Amino acid sequence: MNSYDVILTGSSGRIGSELLALLREAGLIVKPVDLSLGDDLSDEKYVDELFKNNRASSLVNLFALNEHISKSATQARTIWDFSLSDIDQYLHTNITTLFSVCRAFAKYNETASIVNFSSIYGVVTPKPELYDGYLKHIGYPVSKSAVINLTEYLAICLAPKIRVNTVVPGGVLSEQSPEFIERYAKKCPMARMALPEDLLGIVKLLIGNESSYITGATFNVDGGWVL
């Protein structure tokens, strides 16, 4: 059995890869978990074995299904452009699989902290004008909204031994077009998109002893976007 300070899912993504490096720089022993590393979190048996063999004092969940602002992104103009099967896929990955991961972690760790990541779109609805008239896939905001409720549910069920909290990040600078970045900045009080390092402080707080009396809470790290 292996022991870590943090198990980080979605560790190869835009946020995950940099957060992994930053946590390690802070002296923490982190186990990366990602589909690109062969970790199939949609497989319940695999998830159970993963947490049976790898224990940690904290679990940070960054994995999620999302569409990204790029030329290859699905572009929908109306709600009739979304297939029900696509919505099911968002819900399965972002909610059902997240529940499976949290539950298996709690099964094998008696005292710990879980940090789930939602999104500003779990709190407010995406505006088409930000996306040049296209619609962000409905499955993403609906599932990210459910992450907050799921976290609160788990916080009650797993207390007092395991704390569960939600981080709501703003849009993270990645490979968006200059036009998108400019539109986003104009709508954000901090006048810019988030960087992965902007999320390090809240994650370190929630996995540390300083937050030992915090559970079921939601923390917006969004530059004032939802105000």
N, C-alpha and C positions, 0 to 999 in steps of 0.2 A: 504494500500500500504506500502511495506517495502522498506527501503533505506539502501544502502550499499556503502562502498568505492569501493569494487571490486566484480564482479561476475566472478567466476572461473569455466569454463567448463572443463570436463575431470579431475575433482578434486580428483578422487580416483586412478588415474594412477600412474606410477612410478614417474614422474615429478610432477604431480598435487598434490599428497598427501603430498609431502615434501614442495612444494611451498606454499600450503595452510597453513601449520604449520608455515613456515617462515614469510609469510605475516602477519599472526595473531600475531606472536611474535613481529613484527615491529609496532604493534598497529593498524593495519587496520581491518576494519569490512568486512569480506569476506563471501559471500554466495557460498557454494559449489554446483556444478551442475554436475551430473554424471548419466550414465545409471544405475549404481549399486544402486543409490539413488532413482530410479524410474523416472528419467528425460529422456524422449524419445525425443531427439532433431530432430529425423527424422520426427516427427509429427508437421507439420506447425502450426496447431491450438494450440497445446500444447505450442510451442515456443512463439507464440503471447501472450498467457495468462501468460506465465512465465515472460516475460519482461513487460507486462502491470501491473503486481502485484509486481514486484521487480525492483526497479530503482537503478542505481549505477553510479558513476562517471567514472568507468572503467570496461571494459570487457576483460578478458584474456582467449583466446580459446586454450585449450590444447587437446580437444577431437579429436580423429582421429582413423581411421582403420589402423592397422599396423600388420605385422607379426613379431614375436619375435624369437630370436635365441634360440631355445629349441628343445628337441627331438620330440615334437609334431608339430613343424612348417612344413608347406608345403615345400617340397623340389623339385624344378624344375631344370632340367639340360638344357633344351632348351626352346625357346619361344613357342614351340608347346605344352608345358605342362600347359600353362595358359588358363583358360576358359574365354570367353568373359563376362560371367555373373559375374565372380569374379572381373574383371576390372570395370564393371559397379558399383559394390558395393563399390569399393574404391572411384570412382568418386562421387557417390551419397553422401557418408558419408563425405569425405574430402573436397569436393567443393560445391555441391548443398546444403547440410545441413549447411555448414559453411556460405554460402551466406545468407541462411534463418535466421540463428542466428544473424549475423551482422546486417541485415536489420531490424529485429524486435527490436533489441536493440536500433538502431538509431531512430526508430519510436517513442520510448517512452522516449528518453533521449536527450535533446536539446544540451547539451555541455558535451563532454565525450572523453575518449580515448579507442581505441580498439587495442589490441595486438594479432595478429595471429601468430601461430607457424608453420613454414615450417620445413625443415630438410636440412642437407647437401646434401641429395639426391634430393632435389629440385633445387640444384645448379650444382652438378656433378653426374655422373652416378655411381651406385654401381659397384664395381669390383668383379667378381666371385671368384678371388683368396682369397678375404677376407672371403668368405663364403665356403671355401673348395671346390670350383668348382661348387657350386649350385648358382642359380640365386635368388636374392631378387625379390619379386613379382613386376612386371612391373607397376602395379596399384599404388604402393606407390610412387615411384619417379615422375611419371607423374602427380599424383594429388598434390604432395607437390610442384612441380614446378608451378602448376597453382595457388597455394595459394599466391605466391608472386605477380603474375599478378592480381589476384582478390583483394588483399590488395591495390595495386596501383590504381586500378579502383575505389574502394570504397573511397580511400583517396581523389581523385579528386571530386567525386560526393558528399561526405559528408562534405567537407571543406566549410567554415572555423570553423564550430562549433564542428565537431567531427574529431579527428585525428585517423588515422589508420596506423599501422606500423607492420612490420614482424620481428620476431626473427628466426634465422636459427641456431638451436643447433647442436652440434656434437652428436655422439653416446653416449647415457647415460648409465653408468654402471648399470647393473641390474642382471639378472640371466644368462648371457652369460657364455659359457664354458671358462676355463682358456686359452685354445688354441686360441679362438676368441679374447679374451682380449689382449693376447700377440701380435697377428697379427695386431690388430687395433693400439696398442700403437706404433708399429714399423713404421706405416704409418703416425702417427700424430706428428707434430713438438713438441707439448707439452708432448709427450710420455705417454699419458694416455687417458682414456675415460672421458667424462664429468660427473660431479656430479650435482644433482638438485640444490644445493646451488650456483653453478657456474652461474646459470641463474637468480638468484634473483636480482642482481645489475641492469641488463638491464631492467628487468620488472619494478622495482621500478622507474627507470629513465623515462621509457615511459609512466607510468601511473601518473607521478608527474608533477608539474608545471614547473620543470626544462627543460622539453622537449616540452614546449608550442608552439615552432616554428618548430617542427619535425613532418612531416607526409609523408606517402608514402615511407618511408625509409626501407631498409633491413639491419639488423644487424647480422653479423656472430659471433656466440659465439661457436667456434668449435675447439679451440686449434690450429688454423692454417691449418685445414684439407684441405680447398679448395684452398690454395695457390699453 
